Amino acid sequence: MKFSIIKREPSYFFNNMHEDLTRFLKDTFGDMEFMDKGHMPLEMTFRPAIEVKETPKAYKVKVELAGVKKEDIDVDLYENGIVLHAESKFEKEEEKENIHTSEFRYGKFSRTIPFEHPINPENAKSEFKHGVLKITLDKKEPEKDEKVRKLQIED
């Protein structure tokens, strides 16, 4: 068996390793910024899965928001994108129980999704069923009589 030696610059490898690892952990587990004395997360930022599809006439966005109530979801529409806000609230029980394992995520979520083509916010449609938010956003029709303006070049 033959092995080849690949030269690598050590500083290149370690420069972004911390940032890459931090990003991976945040994407996987969310931000656990607030901890109680037992090191259990009191409030975490969760990062639900999203899917963005583009058709010739529209963008279709799906967001997995299991455990989030419809009234805790806000979507801001802009001409060039959308901003999603949601919150999954931790329900405190009166009984004192020790949680041995909990993989549920609670906290606030905010995500900006930019689009390459402008959208028409007035024609936006949404549906929230079985913990999945579906949004359909029509693309703006390009102006037919596009005005071309010549740039005057100065001396």
N, C-alpha and C positions, 0 to 999 in steps of 0.2 A: 504494500500500500504506500502510495506516495503522498506526502503532505507538502503544501506550498506555504511559504511564509508571506503574510500580508503585512506590509508596513502600515502602521497607523500612528497618527499624531496623538499622543495621550491627552494633550490639553483639549483637542477637538472632542474627544469622547466624553470627558468630564464636564465640559462647559455647560451643556444643556441637560445633563442627566438629572439634576435636581428639579429643573422646571418640567421635564418630561414626566418624571415620577409623580410630582405634585399634581400635574394635570390628569394623569392616569387615575390617581387615587380620588381626586374630586369627581371625575366623570363616573367612576365606579361606585363610590360610597357617599358622595355628596360632601358638603362642608360640615364638619362637626366642630363648630366654633364655640358653642356654649355647653359646658360640661358641669354636671353636679359633682359632689365629692366622691361619689361612687363611680365616677368616670362613665356615667351613662349619658348619652346625648339628650339634652332637654329640648333643644330646637336645632334642626338640621336643615340645610338647604338641599332639597332633592332635585334631581335632574332626570325628568321623565324622558322616555324614548320618543323621538319624533321621526316623521317621514315626510319628505317634501317631494312631490312629483310635479312635473311640468308637462302640459299638453300644448299643442299649438295655440289654444285659446284661453287656457287657465292654468292656475297653480292649485294643487290639491295638497293640503297639509293634514296629517294625522298626528295626534298627540296622545300618548298613553297616560291617563290621569286616574288610575284606579284609586279608589278611596277618597277622591276629591268630590265635593258637592258642586252642583251646577252654579250655585250662587257665589262660590268661592273662586270662580274663573272670570278673568277679564281679558279681553282681546282688543288692543288698540290697532286701528287700521290706518296706514299711511299710504301714500301713492307708490312708494318704493319698497314697502315691506310691512311686517306686522310685529307687534310686541305682545307676547303672551305672559300673563301673570296668573298664578294659581297658588293655593295654599291647602296643604293637607294638615288638618289640625289634630293634635294629640288629645284624645279624650281621656281625662283623668277620672279614674274610678275611686269611689269613696272607700272601698275596701283596701286594706293594706296588703298588697300581694307583691311578692318578690318576682321580678321578671327574670327568668333564667336565660331565655333566648328571645330576641325580637329582631326580625329583619324588616319590619315595617319602617317606612321612611315618613317622617313628618317634617313640615317646614314650608318655607316659601320658595317659589319657583318663578324665575323671570328669564325670558329668552327672546332675543331679537332675531327675526328671520328676514334678511334682505332678499329682494328679488332683482333679477337682471332687467326685467321689463316692468314698466309701471303697471299698477293694477287699478281697477275701478272699485273703490271702497263701497260705493252705493249698491253694487250688485253682489256683495258678499253673502254667502250662505253658510250656515253652520248647523251641526247636529252633535248631540252628546248622548251616546248610548253605551251601556256596559263598560263605562270607564274610559271610553275612547272619544276624543273630540275630533270631529272632521270638519274642516273648513275648505270651502271652494271659493277661489278668488279669480274673477274674470280679468284677463289682461285688457288694458286700454287699447282701443283701435288706434293705429297710427294715423296721424292727420293726413288726409288725402292731398290737400293743397299745401304741402310743406313749403314754407317761405324760405328761399335761399337769399342770404344777404352776403354781399361781397365785402371782404375786408380790405380797407384802403391801406396800402403799405406806405408808410411815411419814409422820407429820406433821412 
